[in-house]
Structures are given as C-alpha cells and as structure tokens.
C-alpha cells in the first residue's frame, strides 16, 4: 500500500497567499500554477504550515482507516499515548480516556512517557561518561523530536554527529511494549505531533501514528461520552499497562527532558539548555562550533514553541500556560524514576531517524543576478526584501526561482510594476481621453489625449508633469461633477453623459474602480467629424434594433417606440445643430 507524506496540499483550497512559505522554517514548498505544494524530501513535517494556512489547504494525512485495518488483523493492538494527553483531554479523567480507547478496540493503553524515562536513564549515563572523559564528545543534541532530528540532518548536517544516538521516546516505548507483549502486537501512537507519522512510516516497530485531533474526531463520530464509558464495577481496571510512567511525563513541555534525566543523575558539571520552536533552534545552532566547548553541553531541542503541548495535531485551543500547568500538575503525582526492575528490562535504545541527505544546490552570483533581473531587480536598491513572496530576502526568492520552487508572479513589487506598465501602455494607446481620479477629485493618472481635450495650456502642463498627478479635476472640466456622483456613497457604478465644454461637446463615461475611492473616465469629443459619424451610426443601429424587437407588438407599443425613436434622432440632430451653432 502506497503511503503518502504526512502533510499534503488540497490545490482547490489554496488561496495563493504564500503564508505557508513565510512561516515554513525550511521553505520546503514549491509553487506551481499559483498553488503551494509541499516538497516531501525537503520537509521536516513540523506542521507549521498546517497551523498557519488560513484556507486549510495544508492538511494532515488521515490514518484512521489504517488503524481500523490494524485492529481487524492483529489479535492485540496497543496505544502508545503521548504524555500531553492531560492537556488535550482535560475533559476526561485518565481512567475515562483509557476506557474510551478500549471501547474503540484497543487491548491496552500505555504511556509513551515510559519510553521517555528509559531514554532519560540512559542519557544520564551517557552524560556521566562525557564528564569523565573531557577529551571526548562535549556537545549532545537531543534525539527526542523527529522534526528537529530531520532538520539537523537535512540543513545542518555538520552537527548531525552530535545528535545522541538514542531512540526517541516513542521508538523506545514501541520496542519495550513488543518486548513485553510480543513482536506481533499492533502499536498505534496517539499524540499532538505530525512528524510522528513520518517516524511511524520509517520504523517497523511503530505501525501507525494518529494525532489527537484524529482521535477526538473518531470518538465524537462513535458518540462516546466521558460519563458513560466505564461500566459499574470496572472503575479499577482502567490503568496504564504495564505500569504508569515516572517523570518522563514532563517531556511535552520545554525543559521537561532535562528535568527528567536529572532525576536519574543531577550531573552538576553538565550545562543543559532547552530551545523550543524550530526557528529558535535554527538561531541557536547556526554557526555553533562544538570545538569551543570545554565541558559537556546538552541541548534539549523541540520543534514546537513551548514543547509538544503546542503540537500541530492538537485540537484544543486552550492557553499554552494552562496546558503547561496541567502537565506539571499531573507530574506531581508520579514516581521520580522507574524502578530498577523496569530499567533492567530496557530494550535496545540506539537509533535516530534516518534521513536521506541531499546536498544543497549552490548558484553562482551571475545566476542569482539573472534571476533578480527577471523580476525587475537590476541593482541593490531594487531588492526591497519585503517578504510578501514568503521569502525573507529577494536573493532567497531568486534561489527558489532557480530551483523551480517559486514563480516570478510571486514577487509583488514585480507584478505591481508590470501591472502599472501595462495599464500605462493601455491608457496611452487609447484614442480617447482617459483620466483616473481619487475621492478628492485629484488626478491619479491621465493620458495625453485627455490633456489635448482640455486645451493647449493643459498640454503644456502635461509635458512638464506627465500624468498630471495631483491636479484638481474640477479646475479642468465640468465633467468633474459626474466623477463626484460616482464616488459618493451608494452612487451609481457608471454614468454616461454628454457635457458641453465651450464650443465642444464631450461624451463622458465615468465608472468606479474602487468604491468611494477611485473612479475613471473615458472622454470623447463628439464634435469632431469622425466621432459625429460614428455616433450617428451608433444611434441609427439602436433605432433599427429597437424597431426589430417590437415589430410583433407594434400595435400597442407604437407610441412608446415612436417616442424613443424621436428622442434618439433628436439627440443626433441636436449634436449636429449645436456643433453648427458653435462654429458660427
């Protein structure tokens, strides 16, 4: 069965806003035909695009059918429940949530935090050895978060050797449960992390990973209620198997991994720091040289700000502070460490998420400059770095264009200039006078033909200031009143009138471009012989069309039709007559 990447794009829902690119820490998105698509081989599946997409075009792979299939083919399927369940399912007691999962068909529920405790105990030993051997490795990067592991291996591979060669809490837990209950059991992770789906795709010990959101939707569809899932007399049977976790339950909050390993060994000589949020991880590691360290440093790195409690697979929107408090309160009632018997049964804890590293493409300065020129950026001043395309700098955008990850149309300044050039070209090419004004009747743009219609003085002004930007339209033409009418609140969308200007008659069509803000007008001098002939033909065609449309109703519409015909012909006669009088 083909397994698709954990995150995908619904093209019909993508609104071409580039917000996903702006918020993607690694820019693992390609724009094709104005739709943003995930590039799986570059993505670390942190889920930030899923959180930030306003149109919900970025979606998480739905894996419930795979779970149902697993439940149907395996005798026993266990849940590895992420410790942040206490902040997600605060509307359930722990016993109620376990009972619900059993009703869905699972044989038992175990805490992923058990694996976190096993990893912490081993990590404490690793760091103790580092203290004893100051000539050895001094930098230790946590391997708990799959998104961070993938990020380091893909984008800062020089630091990959410093990732602790220890299984993630989920992988350690999966190995532990298979050791306890048999290799043929099914194992489903449930938590707030989308990157765990990628982990489940890689490691055979983990069958499927569901997000909290998927589980909650499943429960709601089935119709289980917290107050009705535990049968009378079954209250004491809703426990975690094979035993509850210890302080590993702190892992979903930043600093939790450090607090947990220190329960196994305080290691005062080891400097520890927690960094959460992938952009913060980038900043913390960028340019970091491990050779400068003279004592062991352990860095707990998490892709989500504040820790896993804020993971993209969560469905509740409660304040982050409250989610942290719920985890800390739960941790107050668990053991500090696992017992020696459980620790002695620890499975193999080696192994970090394998990642196929591909060398980043390098582009020559000449190629980058050529890409910049293609979007109208010919010098440093043109590189405005507005980030509207989603990339922080114009040069980053140019690299993306060269790698076919971005399209030139994503550059707002380029498209704006292109639109202005096209609009200006069209305005100048139109044989009629064209003028665009704002709500204060100040000219935004006009063509030379408009200036010619307004007279010799205005032509001279136009030559000094092309476009007449800022000029007061009311001082140039009586037609300004038509523009004012269109721009008034609830004014007409279009006004078409004949306006006398001295010895000339202008046919003026005014229409709104932006309601109550911008209006445009097209002005023709209908006293010019050529325009008179065209106007005569136009009016005659209207008469013919009107007569043909009423030929079968002429008996009772004759009066109305004759009146309209007379009005049209009078308009033509008046136009000619006024022109002749003016010429006297």
C-alpha positions in Angstrom: 0.0 0.0 0.0 1.4 3.4 -1.0 1.9 5.7 2.0 1.6 9.4 1.2 3.6 12.0 3.0 2.2 13.1 6.4 1.3 16.6 5.1 -0.3 17.4 1.7 -2.0 20.3 -0.1 -5.6 20.5 -1.3 -5.0 22.5 -4.5 -8.6 23.7 -4.9 -8.4 25.3 -1.4 -5.0 27.0 -1.8 -5.7 30.8 -2.0 -2.3 31.9 -3.4 -1.4 33.8 -0.2 2.1 32.4 0.4 1.6 32.4 4.1 2.8 28.8 4.3 6.1 29.8 2.7 6.5 32.8 5.1 6.1 30.5 8.1 7.9 27.4 6.9 11.2 27.3 8.7 12.9 25.4 5.8 10.9 26.8 2.8 10.1 23.2 1.8 7.3 24.4 -0.5 7.0 24.7 -4.3 4.6 27.0 -6.1 3.2 25.6 -9.3 0.4 27.3 -11.2 -0.1 29.6 -8.3 -0.7 26.7 -5.8 1.8 26.0 -3.0 2.8 22.3 -2.6 4.9 20.5 0.0 8.2 19.2 -1.2 8.4 15.9 0.9 12.1 15.4 0.5 12.8 18.8 2.0 10.0 18.9 4.6 10.7 18.2 8.3 6.9 17.8 8.9 6.9 20.3 11.8 3.3 21.1 10.9 3.7 24.9 11.0 2.0 25.2 7.5 -1.0 23.2 8.8 -1.4 25.6 11.7 -0.9 28.8 9.7 -2.8 28.1 6.4 -5.9 30.4 6.5 -7.7 28.4 3.8 -6.9 25.0 5.5 -5.3 23.9 2.2 -2.4 22.2 4.1 -3.8 19.1 5.6 -2.5 16.2 7.7 -2.7 12.7 6.3 -5.7 10.9 7.7 -4.6 7.5 9.1 -7.7 6.2 10.9 -8.5 3.6 8.2 -5.0 2.2 8.7 -5.7 1.8 12.4 -9.1 0.1 11.7 -7.3 -2.3 9.4 -4.7 -3.0 12.0 -7.4 -3.6 14.6 -9.0 -6.1 12.3 -5.9 -8.2 11.5 -4.0 -8.2 14.8 -5.1 -10.0 18.0 -3.8 -7.3 20.2 -3.2 -3.6 19.4 -1.9 -1.3 22.0 -1.9 2.5 22.2 1.2 4.5 23.0 -0.4 7.6 24.4 1.7 10.8 24.4 2.1 12.5 27.8 0.5 15.7 26.6 -2.9 13.9 26.7 -3.6 15.5 30.0 -3.7 19.0 28.3 -5.6 17.7 25.3 -8.2 15.6 27.0 -8.7 17.7 30.1 -12.5 17.0 29.8 -11.7 13.3 30.5 -10.3 11.6 33.6 -7.3 9.4 32.8 -9.5 6.3 33.5 -12.3 7.6 31.2 -9.8 8.1 28.3 -8.3 4.6 28.8 -11.9 3.2 28.8 -12.8 5.0 25.6 -9.7 3.7 23.8 -10.5 0.2 24.9 -14.1 0.6 23.6 -12.6 1.6 20.3 -10.9 -1.8 20.1 -7.5 -1.5 21.7 -6.2 -4.2 24.0 -4.5 -1.7 26.3 -3.1 1.8 26.7 0.4 2.6 27.7 2.2 5.9 28.3 4.8 7.0 25.7 6.4 8.6 28.7 7.7 5.2 29.8 10.0 5.3 26.8 11.0 8.8 27.8 12.0 7.6 31.2 14.1 4.7 29.7 15.8 7.2 27.4 16.4 9.7 30.2 18.0 7.0 32.4 20.4 6.0 29.6 21.1 9.7 28.7 22.2 10.3 32.3 24.7 7.5 31.9 25.9 8.9 28.6 26.5 12.4 30.1 28.2 11.0 33.1 30.7 9.3 30.8 31.2 12.6 29.0 32.1 14.3 32.3 34.6 11.6 33.0 36.2 11.9 29.5 36.7 15.6 28.8 38.7 14.7 25.6 35.6 13.1 24.1 32.4 14.4 22.7 31.2 17.5 24.5 28.1 18.5 22.6 24.9 16.4 22.9 21.8 17.3 20.9 18.6 15.5 21.9 17.0 13.0 19.6 13.5 13.1 21.1 11.9 15.3 18.4 11.8 13.8 14.9 11.2 17.2 13.2 14.4 18.6 14.8 16.4 15.4 14.0 15.3 15.7 10.4 16.1 19.4 10.3 19.6 18.9 11.6 20.4 16.1 9.3 19.0 17.9 6.2 20.0 21.5 6.9 22.9 21.5 9.4 24.5 18.1 8.6 27.8 19.1 10.1 26.0 18.9 13.5 24.4 15.5 12.8 27.2 13.5 14.6 26.3 15.3 17.8 22.7 14.0 17.9 22.6 11.5 20.7 22.4 8.0 19.3 19.4 7.2 21.4 15.9 6.2 20.2 13.1 8.7 20.5 10.8 8.1 23.5 8.2 6.7 21.0 10.6 4.2 19.4 12.0 3.2 22.9 8.4 2.6 24.1 7.4 0.6 21.0 10.4 -1.7 21.4 9.6 -2.0 25.1 6.0 -3.0 24.5 6.9 -5.5 21.9 9.4 -7.0 24.2 6.7 -7.3 26.9 3.7 -8.4 24.9 5.2 -10.0 21.8 6.6 -8.8 18.4 3.3 -9.5 16.6 1.2 -6.9 18.5 0.0 -3.8 16.8 1.1 -0.5 18.0 -0.6 2.9 17.4 0.8 6.2 18.7 -1.6 8.9 19.6 -0.3 12.4 20.2 0.0 16.0 19.1 2.8 15.5 16.6 2.5 15.2 12.8 6.2 14.3 12.5 5.5 11.1 14.4 3.6 9.9 11.3 6.9 10.1 9.5 8.6 8.2 12.3 5.9 5.5 12.1 6.5 5.3 8.3 10.2 4.7 8.9 10.4 2.4 12.0 8.7 -1.1 11.7 8.2 -1.2 15.4 5.5 1.6 15.1 2.5 0.7 12.9 0.5 3.9 12.8 0.5 7.4 14.3 -2.7 9.3 14.9 -3.0 12.9 16.0 -5.1 14.0 19.0 -7.4 15.7 16.5 -7.9 12.4 14.6 -8.7 10.6 17.9 -11.1 13.2 19.1 -13.0 13.2 15.7 -13.2 9.4 15.9 -14.6 9.5 19.5 -17.2 12.1 18.5 -18.3 10.1 15.5 -18.7 7.0 17.6 -20.6 9.0 20.1 -18.9 8.0 23.4 -19.4 10.3 26.3 -16.9 10.6 29.2 -19.5 9.9 31.9 -20.8 6.7 30.3 -17.7 4.8 29.1 -16.8 3.0 32.4 -19.1 0.2 33.4 -20.1 -0.2 37.0 -17.5 -2.3 38.8 -14.9 -1.7 36.2 -13.5 1.5 37.7 -10.3 0.0 39.0 -9.5 -1.8 35.7 -8.7 1.3 33.7 -4.9 1.6 34.3 -1.9 2.1 32.0 0.0 -1.0 31.1 2.4 -2.5 32.1 2.8 0.3 34.6 2.5 4.1 34.9 5.4 6.3 33.7 7.6 8.4 36.0 8.8 11.9 35.5 9.1 11.2 31.7 5.6 12.7 31.7 7.3 16.1 31.7 8.7 15.6 28.2 6.0 17.6 26.4 7.0 20.9 28.0 10.2 22.7 27.2 12.8 21.8 29.8 11.0 18.6 30.6 13.6 16.2 29.2 16.3 18.0 31.2 14.2 17.8 34.4 13.6 14.0 33.8 17.2 13.0 33.2 18.3 14.9 36.3 16.0 12.7 38.4 18.4 9.8 37.4 21.6 11.8 37.9 21.8 15.5 38.6 25.2 15.9 36.8 26.1 19.4 38.1 29.0 19.6 35.7 26.8 19.3 32.6 25.4 22.5 31.2 21.9 22.0 29.9 19.6 24.2 27.9 16.2 23.9 26.3 15.3 25.5 23.0 11.8 25.3 21.5 10.5 26.4 18.2 12.3 25.4 15.0 13.3 29.0 14.1 14.8 29.3 17.6 16.6 26.0 17.1 18.0 27.4 13.8 19.3 30.5 15.5 20.8 28.6 18.4 22.7 26.2 16.2 23.6 28.5 13.3 27.4 28.9 13.3 27.8 27.0 16.5 31.2 25.4 16.8 31.3 22.4 19.2 35.1 22.5 19.3 34.9 25.7 21.5 33.3 23.7 24.4 35.4 22.7 27.4 32.6 21.0 29.3 29.6 18.8 28.3 26.6 20.7 27.0 23.2 19.0 26.5 20.7 20.8 24.3 17.0 19.8 24.5 15.6 20.8 21.1 11.9 20.8 20.3 10.2 22.0 17.1 7.1 23.4 18.7 7.3 26.6 20.8 6.8 25.7 24.4 7.0 22.0 23.6 4.8 19.2 22.4 1.8 20.6 24.3 1.5 23.1 21.4 1.9 20.5 18.7 0.0 20.9 15.4 -2.0 17.7 15.9 -3.8 19.1 18.9 -7.4 20.0 18.7 -8.0 22.2 21.7 -7.2 25.9 21.7 -6.7 26.5 25.5 -4.0 28.9 26.6 -0.4 27.5 26.4 0.2 28.4 30.1 -2.8 26.3 31.1 -1.6 23.3 29.1 1.8 23.5 30.8 0.2 23.7 34.2 -1.9 20.6 33.5 1.2 18.6 32.6 3.1 19.9 35.7 0.2 19.0 38.0 0.0 15.5 36.5 3.7 15.1 37.0 3.4 15.9 40.8 1.6 12.6 41.3 4.0 10.2 39.5 7.2 8.5 40.6 10.5 10.4 40.2 12.1 7.4 38.4 11.3 4.0 37.1 12.1 1.1 39.4 15.2 -1.0 38.9 13.3 -4.0 37.6 11.7 -1.9 34.8 15.0 -0.2 34.0 16.7 -3.6 33.8 14.2 -4.6 31.0 15.1 -1.7 28.9 15.2 -2.6 25.1 18.0 -1.5 22.7 18.0 2.3 22.7 20.2 3.0 19.7 18.9 4.6 16.6 17.9 8.1 15.3 15.6 8.9 12.5 17.3 8.1 9.2 17.3 10.9 6.7 18.4 10.9 3.1 20.7 14.0 2.9 20.8 15.8 -0.4 23.5 18.5 -0.9 22.0 22.0 -1.1 22.3 23.4 -4.6 24.8 26.2 -5.0 24.1 29.0 -7.5 26.7 31.4 -9.0 26.3 35.1 -8.4 25.7 35.5 -12.1 22.7 33.1 -12.0 21.3 34.9 -9.0 21.7 38.3 -10.6 20.0 36.9 -13.8 17.0 35.6 -11.7 16.8 39.0 -10.0 16.8 40.8 -13.3 13.9 38.6 -14.5 11.7 40.2 -11.8 12.9 43.8 -12.4 15.6 44.0 -9.8 18.6 45.5 -11.5 20.5 46.9 -8.6 20.7 46.7 -4.8 18.1 49.4 -4.3 15.6 47.3 -6.2 16.0 44.5 -3.6 13.3 45.7 -1.1 13.2 42.4 0.8 9.5 42.9 1.6 8.9 39.2 2.2 5.5 39.3 0.5 6.5 36.4 -1.6 7.2 34.3 1.5 10.9 34.5 1.4 12.9 36.7 3.8 15.1 38.3 1.1 15.0 38.9 -2.7 18.1 36.8 -3.1 16.4 33.8 -1.3 13.5 34.2 -3.6 15.9 34.3 -6.6 17.4 31.0 -5.5 13.9 29.5 -5.2 13.1 30.6 -8.7 16.3 29.0 -10.0 15.3 25.7 -8.2 11.8 25.8 -9.7 10.3 26.2 -6.2 9.0 29.7 -6.9 7.3 31.6 -9.7 8.1 35.1 -10.8 4.5 36.1 -10.3 5.0 35.7 -6.5 7.0 38.9 -6.4 4.5 41.6 -5.5 6.7 44.6 -6.5 7.5 43.0 -9.9 3.8 42.3 -10.5 2.8 45.8 -9.4 5.4 47.4 -11.8 4.3 45.1 -14.6 0.6 46.0 -14.0 1.5 49.7 -13.9 3.4 49.4 -17.2 0.6 47.5 -18.8 -2.0 50.0 -17.5 0.0 53.0 -18.6 0.6 51.4 -22.0 -3.1 50.8 -22.5 -4.1 54.3 -21.2 -1.6 55.9 -23.6 -2.8 53.8 -26.5 -6.5 54.5 -26.1 -7.5 57.2 -28.7 -10.0 58.8 -26.3 -9.1 60.9 -23.3 -8.7 58.8 -20.1 -8.4 60.2 -16.6 -8.4 58.4 -13.2 -9.2 60.4 -10.1 -9.4 59.8 -6.3 -12.2 60.6 -3.9 -11.0 64.2 -3.6 -11.2 64.6 -7.4 -7.4 64.8 -7.7 -5.9 63.2 -10.8 -4.1 59.9 -10.3 -3.2 59.3 -13.9 -4.3 60.5 -17.3 -3.2 60.3 -20.9 -2.0 62.9 -23.4 -5.3 62.7 -25.3 -7.1 63.9 -22.1 -4.7 66.8 -21.9 -5.3 67.7 -25.6 -9.1 67.7 -25.0 -8.6 70.1 -22.1 -6.7 72.6 -24.2 -3.2 73.9 -25.0 -2.4 75.1 -21.5 -3.1 71.6 -20.1 -0.9 70.0 -22.8 2.0 72.2 -21.6 1.3 71.2 -18.0 1.3 67.5 -19.1 4.6 67.9 -20.8 6.1 69.2 -17.6 4.4 66.6 -15.4 3.3 63.5 -17.4 0.1 62.1 -16.0 -0.9 65.4 -14.2 -0.8 63.6 -10.9 -2.3 65.6 -8.2 -4.0 68.2 -10.5 -7.6 69.3 -9.5 -10.1 67.9 -12.0 -12.7 70.5 -11.0 -10.5 73.2 -12.5 -10.2 71.3 -15.8 -13.7 70.2 -16.8 -17.4 70.5 -15.9 -17.5 66.7 -16.1 -15.9 66.6 -12.6 -19.4 66.5 -11.2 -20.0 63.1 -12.9 -16.9 61.7 -11.1 -18.1 63.2 -7.8 -21.5 61.5 -8.3 -19.9 58.1 -8.9 -17.7 58.4 -5.9 -20.5 59.3 -3.5 -21.8 56.7 -1.1 -24.3 54.5 -2.8 -23.6 56.4 -6.1 -24.2 54.7 -9.5 -21.5 52.3 -10.8 -21.5 54.0 -14.2 -22.6 57.4 -15.5 -22.7 58.2 -19.3 -23.5 61.8 -20.3 -22.8 64.4 -22.9 -21.2 67.5 -21.4 -20.7 70.9 -23.2 -17.2 72.4 -22.8 -17.2 75.8 -24.5 -17.6 75.1 -28.2 -17.1 71.3 -27.8 -19.4 68.5 -26.6 -17.8 65.7 -24.8 -19.3 62.3 -24.4 -18.2 61.2 -20.9 -18.4 57.7 -19.4 -17.4 57.5 -15.7 -17.1 54.3 -13.8 -15.8 53.3 -10.4 -12.6 51.4 -9.9 -12.7 51.2 -6.2 -15.9 52.1 -4.4 -15.9 55.6 -3.0 -12.1 55.8 -3.5 -11.1 55.7 -7.2 -13.0 56.4 -10.4 -12.0 56.5 -14.1 -13.5 58.4 -17.1 -13.3 58.0 -20.8 -13.9 61.2 -22.7 -14.7 61.6 -26.5 -15.1 64.9 -28.4 -18.2 64.2 -30.4 -17.9 67.5 -32.3 -15.1 66.0 -34.2 -16.5 64.9 -37.6 -15.2 61.4 -37.4 -16.8 61.0 -33.9 -20.0 62.5 -35.2 -20.3 60.0 -38.0 -19.6 57.1 -35.5 -22.2 58.5 -33.1 -24.7 58.7 -36.0 -24.2 55.1 -36.9 -24.4 54.0 -33.3 -27.7 55.9 -32.7 -29.1 54.6 -36.0 -28.3 51.0 -35.1 -30.1 51.4 -31.8 -33.2 52.6 -33.7 -33.1 49.6 -36.0 -32.6 47.1 -33.2 -35.4 48.6 -31.2 -37.8 48.6 -34.2 -37.0 44.9 -35.0 -37.5 43.8 -31.4 -41.1 45.3 -31.3 -42.3 44.5 -34.8 -44.8 41.9 -33.5 -46.0 44.2 -30.7 -46.3 47.3 -32.8 -50.0 47.6 -32.3 -49.8 48.6 -28.6 -46.1 49.7 -28.4 -46.1 52.0 -31.4 -46.5 55.1 -29.3 -43.6 54.2 -26.9 -41.4 53.1 -29.7 -42.0 56.2 -31.7 -41.2 58.4 -28.6 -37.9 56.6 -28.1 -37.0 56.9 -31.8 -37.8 60.6 -31.8 -35.6 61.0 -28.7 -32.6 59.3 -30.3 -32.9 61.2 -33.6 -33.4 64.5 -31.7 -30.1 63.7 -29.9 -28.3 63.3 -33.2 -29.9 66.4 -34.7 -29.0 68.4 -31.5 -25.4 67.2 -31.7 -25.1 68.4 -35.2 -27.1 71.5 -34.6 -25.1 72.6 -31.6 -21.9 71.9 -33.5 -23.0 74.2 -36.3 -24.1 76.9 -33.9 -20.8 76.8 -32.1 -18.9 77.1 -35.4 -20.7 80.4 -36.3 
